[in-house]
């Protein structure tokens, strides 16, 4: 069940404010340490399975971009938070039967890896908005069968096909690497994604967004050029189980 604006989880507001400040400080420190421009890394608060009241609390503390993985859950929360101006990012696996709703209800899609999904998303988007759906293409750099996305060698073809779809704007790339404890190991897949971007970017399609890095490895991602980090636990605390 999704919580309402009057949910007792509102009591978590001060904690979320403090945790947001801590994450912002980590981002700013990493920007300074690795020679990144101040403010060049955007925080995407991953709010999947978090109550709507917690999103409202984060919004009160200046957070505007939120990431959701479950379409119906996200729609329920969007209805509860319709009085707020928020940027909604779909970060879950794309299912063909959900593309219409995703195109209608989200501003961004992370994890586009199938040109058929791109065609469906673009066609639906054109019916509801004159603003293109902003997309990142997902690259599977770890070779894990459980992870979505295309292998690096398939990325040029995916990019070429998705770039032709009306209703979409390909903003950049994203990856979700396997966890690694060592800092050098954390940086390797992020460096690989940046290298792919640098090889494929053109003046007309700069692929400026690198969506990579989470609570445990955001510093490594920023070191290698992340422009957007997807942070859930460090902002909201432990994630409740999805019903």
N, C-alpha and C positions, 0 to 999 in steps of 0.2 A: 504493500500500500504506500502511496506517495503522501507525504505529510502536507498539511495545509499551512497557510501563512501563520495560523495561530497555534501551530504545533509546539509542544514543549521543547523541541529542539532549538527554538529561538534562544534558549538559555545558553546555547553553544556560541552565540555571537561574539562575546569577548575572546574566547579561545580562538575562534577563526580569525579574528582581527589580528591577534598576536601571532598566529601561525602564518598569516599572509605577510605580515611585516618581516618575519624571519626568512621566508622564501624570497621576498623582494631584496632583502639584504644579501642573501646568498647570490642572487643573480647579479646584483650590482658589484659585489666583490669579485665575482668571476669575470665580469666585463672588464673591470679595472686590471685584474691580474693578467688577462690574456690579450690586452690591447684592443678590446672591443669598445666601440663608441657607447657612452652612457645611454641607456634606454633603447639599445638596438635589439634587445631580446625581449619578446613578448611572453607574458605568463598566460597560459591557457589552463584554467582551473578545471580539473577533471572531476565532474560532479555526478558521474553515473552512480546510481543506487544511493545517492545522498538525498535527504529530504529537501523539498523546496525551500523550507525555512532556512536551511544552511546556505543555499544559494543567495537568498535574500540578505542574509547576514554578510556574506562576502561582498555583495553588491554595495551594501552600506559602507563598506570599507574600500570602495573604489574599484572592485573587480568587475569587468564587463564581459569577458570572454569565458565561456563554459563549454566543456566537452562531455558529450553523452554518447553512450554505446547502444542503448535499447530504444527503439523508435517510439513505441507506445508510452514507455515511461517518460521519455523526453516530452512527448506531446502533452501528457498530463501535467508535467511541471510547467511547461510553457503557458498552459491555460491558467495556472495558479499565479504565474508571475507576469501576466500580460500587461500589468501596469508599469513594468520596468523596461528600459531599453537595454537589451542584452544581445550579444553576438553568440549564436549557437553553432557549435562545431560538432559534426557527426564523426565519431572516432571509432565506431564499431565495424564489424564485418557488414558489407553491403549485401543485401538479399534482393533479388530481382523484384519480388512482390512488395518491397518496401521503397523502391526507388521514387515512386510518385510522392509519397509522404516526405521522404528526405529532401527531394527537390523543392517541395513547397514550404517546409518548416525550418530549414537550416540555412545558414549563411556560408558555411564551409563544409567540405568533406575531406577528411584525412583518410587515406587508405584506398584510393581508387586504383584498382589493379586489373580491370577487365574492360576492354573497349565496348563490350555489350552493355555493361552498366553505365558507361559514359554516355552512350547513345540514349539510353532510357532517361538518365538524369537530365541530360540536355533538353530532350524533347519535352519533358514535363516542366522543366524550369521556364521554358519559353512561354508556356501557357499561363504562368502566374506572376512573372516578374520581368521587368526590362533590365534588371541587374543580373549579370551572370553568376552562377554558382561557383564559388572559388574552391579550387581543388588542389590537393597534393597527391602525387602518385606514390604508391607505397612500393618500396624495394625490400625484398627479403635477402638480407646480406648474410644471414646465418645458415641458410639452407634448411631451416627447420620446417618439416612438413606441416606442423601445426600453425605456422605463421602465414598470414596472408601476404599478398604482394608478389611482384615478379622478380625473377632473378636478374642480376645486373645486365646480363647480355640481352635480355628481352626488353630492357627499358627504352632504348631508342625507338623501337617499333611502337610500343605502347604510347610513348610521348607523341609520336607523329600522328597516330590515329586519334588520340584524345584531343590534340590541339585543333583538329578539324571540326570538332563538334560544336555547333552553335548552342549557346546557352551555358557554356562552361568557360571558365578561365583557369588555365593551369598555372598555379602560383609557384609550385616548387615540388619538393620531394619530402617524403617522410620514411622513417624506418623505426622498427621496434626490435632492437637486437637482443640476443640472449643475455641474461644477467652475467655480470663479471665483477669480481671483487677488486681486482687490481686496476689502478688508474690507467695504466698503459693499455691494458686489455679493453677497458671501457672506451678508450678513445679510438681504437682501431676501426670499428664499424662506422663511427661518426666521420672519421677522416675519409673513409671509403665513399660515404654518401656525398660528402663535399666534393671529392674528386670527380664523381660521376656528374654532379651538377656543373662543375667547372668545365667539363668536357662537352656537355650537351647544351649549355646556355648559349643564347644568341642575343644580339641587341633587341630583337623583336620579342624574344621570349627569355628573359633573364633568369627565370626560375629562382627568384630572390628568396623564397621561403624555404628554410630547412627546418622541418618539424621533427625534432629529435631531442631526447633527454627527458628523464622522469625524476622522481624524488631522489633516487639513490645515485643518479649519475649526471645530474644537470650540469655540474662543473665541467665534466669531461666533454659533454655536448657543446657547451659554450666555447670551450677551448678550440673546438674543431669547426666552429662557424654556425651553430644553431641560431636561428632567429626566433624560434618559438619552442618553448619547453612545456610539456604536458604534465602537470603536477596535480596529483590527487591526494595521496596520504599526507604529505607534508603540509597541505592546506587544510584538509578537512578531518584529518585523523584516520584511524582504521576504517576501512570500507565495510559497511554492513553487507550481509549476504544478499544477493539478488534473489527475490522471491521466485 
